[in-house]
């Protein structure tokens, strides 16, 4: 028989540098050294403005929100393991991919792209992420 113990301590992350949750969820949860970032929408955390302009602008704001949360959890973009990108129309993919590539640079997290019919508030994009805390890779 095999036995092991698991640390069930789950911490929630909250930073004013990303939009605060409007529902029953955390910006991110952390378990051990894994960071699970909730889906982020293109909302400016300072002005609370819903960014409804071009897809490139929306994508950039969403990625800035993800970055702020990952950093608040003790990590950075180079430690993002995976993202899931939800887009309202697959025809937007080329613009999203170009903005995403410019944001992450040489780092290439695993990624899934999910075309959806519509997103909350009529947004064109939402991104969730999984990252690891800095130093955990040792």
C-alpha positions in Angstrom: 0.0 0.0 0.0 1.3 3.5 -0.9 0.8 6.5 1.3 1.6 10.1 0.8 0.5 13.5 2.2 -0.7 16.4 0.2 -0.6 20.1 1.3 -4.1 21.2 0.8 -3.4 24.9 1.7 -4.8 27.0 -1.2 -4.2 30.7 -1.2 -6.1 33.3 -3.0 -4.4 36.2 -4.8 -5.9 39.7 -5.0 -4.2 42.7 -6.5 -5.6 46.1 -7.4 -3.3 46.0 -10.5 -5.9 43.8 -12.2 -9.7 44.0 -12.3 -11.2 42.7 -9.0 -13.6 39.8 -9.3 -17.2 40.7 -10.0 -18.4 37.3 -9.1 -17.7 34.3 -6.8 -14.1 33.6 -7.8 -10.5 34.7 -7.0 -8.2 36.5 -9.4 -5.9 33.5 -8.9 -5.4 30.7 -6.5 -2.1 29.2 -5.5 -1.4 25.7 -4.5 2.1 24.8 -3.6 4.0 26.6 -6.3 1.3 26.5 -9.0 -0.6 29.7 -9.8 -4.0 29.4 -11.5 -5.2 32.7 -13.0 -8.9 33.1 -13.6 -10.1 34.2 -17.0 -9.2 37.8 -17.5 -11.2 40.3 -19.6 -10.1 43.5 -21.2 -10.9 45.8 -18.3 -8.5 48.5 -17.2 -8.0 48.0 -13.4 -7.3 51.7 -12.8 -10.2 53.4 -14.7 -12.5 50.3 -14.7 -13.0 51.0 -18.4 -14.2 48.1 -20.5 -11.9 48.0 -23.5 -14.1 47.4 -26.5 -11.8 48.7 -29.2 -9.8 46.6 -31.7 -8.8 43.1 -30.8 -5.1 44.0 -30.4 -6.1 46.6 -27.7 -8.3 44.0 -25.9 -5.6 41.3 -26.1 -2.9 43.6 -24.7 -5.1 44.7 -21.8 -6.0 41.1 -21.0 -2.3 40.1 -21.0 -1.4 43.1 -18.8 -4.1 41.8 -16.3 -2.7 38.3 -16.4 0.9 39.7 -15.9 -0.2 41.8 -12.9 -1.8 38.8 -11.2 1.1 36.4 -11.9 3.5 39.0 -10.5 1.3 39.5 -7.4 1.5 35.7 -6.9 5.3 35.8 -6.9 6.2 35.0 -10.5 6.6 36.6 -13.9 5.6 36.0 -17.5 8.6 33.8 -18.2 7.1 31.3 -15.7 3.7 31.0 -17.3 3.3 27.3 -18.2 0.0 27.4 -20.1 -2.7 29.8 -21.3 -6.2 29.2 -22.6 -7.3 31.9 -25.0 -11.1 32.3 -25.7 -11.9 34.4 -28.7 -15.3 35.4 -30.1 -14.3 34.7 -33.7 -11.5 32.6 -35.0 -11.0 35.1 -37.8 -9.4 37.3 -35.2 -6.7 34.8 -34.5 -3.9 36.3 -36.6 -4.2 39.7 -34.7 -4.4 37.9 -31.3 -1.4 35.7 -32.1 0.7 38.7 -33.2 -0.1 40.7 -30.0 0.4 37.6 -27.8 3.8 36.8 -29.4 4.9 40.4 -29.0 3.9 40.3 -25.3 5.6 37.0 -24.4 8.6 37.5 -26.7 10.8 34.4 -26.8 8.9 32.6 -24.1 6.3 30.2 -25.5 3.9 28.8 -22.9 1.7 25.8 -23.9 -1.6 27.2 -25.3 -5.1 26.3 -26.3 -7.3 28.5 -28.4 -11.1 28.2 -28.0 -13.3 30.0 -30.4 -16.6 30.9 -28.7 -19.8 32.5 -30.0 -19.7 35.4 -27.5 -18.0 36.5 -24.3 -19.2 38.5 -21.3 -20.0 42.1 -22.0 -19.5 41.6 -25.7 -15.7 41.3 -25.3 -13.7 39.6 -28.1 -11.2 37.8 -25.9 -10.6 36.2 -22.4 -7.4 34.5 -21.3 -6.7 32.3 -18.3 -3.3 31.0 -17.3 -1.3 28.6 -15.2 2.2 29.7 -13.9 4.8 28.4 -11.5 6.3 30.6 -8.8 9.9 31.8 -9.4 12.4 29.4 -7.8 10.0 26.5 -7.8 11.7 25.0 -11.0 14.8 24.2 -9.0 
